[in-house]
Amino acid sequence: MGLARGDYAGVTEHLQAWLQHRIAADRVTGLSMALLDDQQPLWAAGFGQADKAAGQAATAQTRYRAGSISKVFTAAAVMQLADAGRLDIDAPLARYLPEFSLRQRDDTAGPITPRHLLTHHSGLPGDRIEGMWTRNPAHFGTLLDYLRDEYRAFPPDLVHAYSNIGFTLLGVLIERASGMDFHTYMQTRLLDPLRMGASAFASAAPAGDRAVAAYDEFGKPGEELPLRDTPAGGLNSTALDLLQLARLMFAEGIFEGEALLSPAAIRAMTTPQNEDCPLDADLRVGLGWHFAPDAVQGGGPVLFHNGGTLCHRAVLMLLPQHRLAVAVMANSANAMPTLMDAAGHALGLLLEAKSGIEPPPRQINKQDARYPPTALDSFPGSYDTPLGFVTIRNDAGQLRLHAGGQRLRLNPRADGYLRLEYRLLGLFSLDLGKLGDYAYTRAHIAGREVLLARNAGGWYLAGERLEPVPIPPVWRARLGVYEYVGGDALVTGLIGRTELKEDSGFLLVETTSKEGRQQLALAALDDDTAIVRGLGRGRGESVLVRRDGGRETVLHAGLAFRRQETR
């Protein structure tokens, strides 16, 4: 952009115009942003509306849900207790939570430790959806009871599999190690010492003075229900308050003269913990933090965490080498792409103004010897991906990816890798956004055939190739349409048609909702147990069949389904 050294006024002037344009173009209702240089807040402002009905504008002091940004605060509290000798993050979790138990199918797998929870490498299931968002949530400690009947999805340290349950258990750990209620500990030992006067951990969204109203992805009023799993996502805060944690990180654990964390704890939190996990490819995580190497180029490692609740979105992004940070929050369910772009853009501008470093052009059109391009005829097959179960077919020399009723093309790039394209009516290429910027290849890693995707930050796991496995007669007899029979009002409103079906030798569960149609592949382990196939979040988890009064109930993630009676 050509900013002069120290021209922070130029940064904020540019950002104001940029944000006003983006929130209008992206239909974001309200947004607040704050910028930090080391220990000095530089600027904070609000854009759009905090509450349409009340005519209340978003400001620098507007209070939002921070969502999963809560996890870096929970991680900091765990490290405080480790500093105090109250716990060892490499000891078995059961040492501190003796009632913690989880079924496992591999007797050779080692114990789960707090470090595994902090890095999302525990192999725990991702979520217990039933009761997660409800007007009267149970205490998050009830997850210990739920887990006794669940199975570990993966052995520890096999693959990054994001788990809200894991971080919620860290909240129970904090209570046991400190002897205090989680919310009280977080307030008195972390938020208050950080002078986060507008912040608190709570089940309910912020209310009263300076609190936002919630809006769905269409800008219509939404309901932000209370959350059970507060250690994983229950922080209410402002953009300015979130930057107080960045100040602590930059000062190696010292905040306004008070030592809240040791320098060793700060280094551990900001050091990659998963370099020995080959299935993670270039994905890197610290303790609580994720690395975002594609967000800002040229300024060293970028730390971030984002957060999303039912209607709130937030991003906290740090450039530790230059002690710069950005926090941005919104009250719109569709705002995450806007916030991620805004945080990276703002951090790049701050880097240029502080150091004179202009982020270099993103050049990824070259081959990587670690994961070279593979022949086109190696791609056809079935895969589990973040889109769900997909098939890649070679139709008269053209590779096509079939996912949830959508058909995308896989075309060669100049560097030999593949890219995704969508052609309207088979003629006009449509912009897929960042999805279309990825380069794709196949690789054999840790005994798995996987699909990899690369952006400017490196390679990431994009799927696992699947082969059909036998479908036992008892599972084939269960094929049909299922209805949700639980008592969660939110789930009742969100979940659509659910069908267990067979296609091309695969046992699939297909769900239809307003987001579209998605399929997941299952593998039956016995007459009453199946697992969700694939790697990563939500995969490896169990689907269990229970009988009551002659009727079968199918259970997954705490949700209960029964097959509809045929007429």
Stockholm file with secondary structure:
# STOCKHOLM 1.0

chainA/1-567         MGLARGDYAGVTEHLQAWLQHRIAADRVTGLSMALLDDQQPLWAAGFGQADKAAGQAATAQTRYRAGSISKVFTAAAVMQLADAGRLDIDAPLARYLPEFSLRQRDDTAGPITPRHLLTHHSGLPGDRIEGMWTRNPAHFGTLLDYLRDEYRAFPPDLVHAYSNIGFTLLGVLIERASGMDFHTYMQTRLLDPLRMGASAFASAAPAGDRAVAAYDEFGKPGEELPLRDTPAGGLNSTALDLLQLARLMFAEGIFEGEALLSPAAIRAMTTPQNEDCPLDADLRVGLGWHFAPDAVQGGGPVLFHNGGTLCHRAVLMLLPQHRLAVAVMANSANAMPTLMDAAGHALGLLLEAKSGIEPPPRQINKQDARYPPTALDSFPGSYDTPLGFVTIRNDAGQLRLHAGGQRLRLNPRADGYLRLEYRLLGLFSLDLGKLGDYAYTRAHIAGREVLLARNAGGWYLAGERLEPVPIPPVWRARLGVYEYVGGDALVTGLIGRTELKEDSGFLLVETTSKEGRQQLALAALDDDTAIVRGLGRGRGESVLVRRDGGRETVLHAGLAFRRQETR
#=GR chainA/1-567 SS CCCCTTCHHHHHHHHHHHHHHHHHHHTCSEEEEEEEETTEEEEEEEEEEEETTTTEECCTTCBEECGGGHHHHHHHHHHHHHHTTSCCTTSCGGGTCTTCCCBCSCTTCCCCCHHHHHHTCSCCCSCCCTTTBCSSCCCGGGHHHHHTTCBCSSCTTSSCCCCHHHHHHHHHHHHHHHSSCHHHHHIIIIITTTTCTTCEECSSCCCSTTBCCCBCTTSCBCCCCCBSCHHHHCEEECHHHHHHHHHHHHTTTEETTEECSCHHHHHHHTSCSCTTCGGGTTCCBCSSCEECTTTSSSSSCCEEEEEECSSCEEEEEEEGGGTEEEEEEESBTTCHHHHHHHHHHHHHHHHHHHHCCCCCCCCCCSCCTTSCCCCGGGCCEEEEETTEEEEEEEETTEEEEEETTEEEEEEECTTSCEEEEEEETTTEEECCGGGGGCEEEEEEETTEEEEEEEETTEEEEEEEEECCCCCCHHHHTTCEEEEECSCCHHHHHHCCCEEEEEETTEEEEEEEETTEEEEEEEEEEETTEEEECSSSTTCSCEEEEEEETTEEEEEETTEEEEECCCC
#=GC SS_cons         CCCCTTCHHHHHHHHHHHHHHHHHHHTCSEEEEEEEETTEEEEEEEEEEEETTTTEECCTTCBEECGGGHHHHHHHHHHHHHHTTSCCTTSCGGGTCTTCCCBCSCTTCCCCCHHHHHHTCSCCCSCCCTTTBCSSCCCGGGHHHHHTTCBCSSCTTSSCCCCHHHHHHHHHHHHHHHSSCHHHHHIIIIITTTTCTTCEECSSCCCSTTBCCCBCTTSCBCCCCCBSCHHHHCEEECHHHHHHHHHHHHTTTEETTEECSCHHHHHHHTSCSCTTCGGGTTCCBCSSCEECTTTSSSSSCCEEEEEECSSCEEEEEEEGGGTEEEEEEESBTTCHHHHHHHHHHHHHHHHHHHHCCCCCCCCCCSCCTTSCCCCGGGCCEEEEETTEEEEEEEETTEEEEEETTEEEEEEECTTSCEEEEEEETTTEEECCGGGGGCEEEEEEETTEEEEEEEETTEEEEEEEEECCCCCCHHHHTTCEEEEECSCCHHHHHHCCCEEEEEETTEEEEEEEETTEEEEEEEEEEETTEEEECSSSTTCSCEEEEEEETTEEEEEETTEEEEECCCC
//
